[in-house]
Amino acid sequence: MGLSILVSILITFLVIVLVLYLINRLPIDARARQIAQVIVIIIGIISLLKYLAVF
């Protein structure tokens, strides 16, 4: 049980990093890029907290 939670957290973290990298590669202005990064980080933190049974 503990190993599956650890793997899920690792996969979620890697997906967050990948999406943030792809957002940086998009040809959009800096303000829109920053808003997209904040949204991805918030969603990532919420999903990580869900794995840790906070929500």
C-alpha positions as CSV (number, residue, x, y, z in Angstrom):
1,M,0.0,0.0,0.0
2,G,2.8,2.4,0.9
3,L,4.7,1.7,-2.2
4,S,1.8,2.4,-4.5
5,I,1.2,5.8,-2.8
6,L,4.9,6.6,-3.3
7,V,4.8,5.7,-7.0
8,S,1.6,7.7,-7.4
9,I,3.2,10.8,-5.8
10,L,6.3,10.3,-8.0
11,I,4.3,10.0,-11.2
12,T,2.2,13.1,-10.2
13,F,5.4,15.1,-9.6
14,L,6.9,14.1,-12.9
15,V,3.7,15.0,-14.7
16,I,3.7,18.5,-13.1
17,V,7.3,19.0,-14.1
18,L,6.6,17.9,-17.6
19,V,3.6,20.2,-18.0
20,L,5.5,23.1,-16.6
21,Y,8.3,22.5,-19.1
22,L,5.8,22.3,-21.9
23,I,4.2,25.6,-20.8
24,N,7.6,27.2,-20.9
25,R,8.0,26.0,-24.5
26,L,4.8,27.6,-25.7
27,P,5.0,30.8,-27.7
28,I,2.8,32.9,-25.4
29,D,3.5,36.2,-23.6
30,A,5.0,36.1,-20.1
31,R,1.8,37.1,-18.3
32,A,-0.2,34.2,-19.7
33,R,2.7,31.8,-19.1
34,Q,2.9,32.8,-15.5
35,I,-0.9,32.4,-15.0
36,A,-0.7,28.9,-16.6
37,Q,2.2,27.9,-14.4
38,V,0.4,29.0,-11.2
39,I,-2.7,27.0,-12.2
40,V,-0.6,23.9,-12.9
41,I,1.2,24.2,-9.6
42,I,-2.1,24.7,-7.6
43,I,-3.6,21.7,-9.3
44,G,-0.5,19.7,-8.7
45,I,-0.4,20.6,-5.0
46,I,-4.0,19.6,-4.6
47,S,-3.5,16.3,-6.3
48,L,-0.4,15.6,-4.1
49,L,-2.4,16.4,-1.0
50,K,-5.1,14.1,-2.1
51,Y,-2.6,11.2,-2.2
52,L,-1.5,12.1,1.3
53,A,-5.1,11.8,2.5
54,V,-5.4,15.5,3.4
55,F,-8.5,15.9,1.2
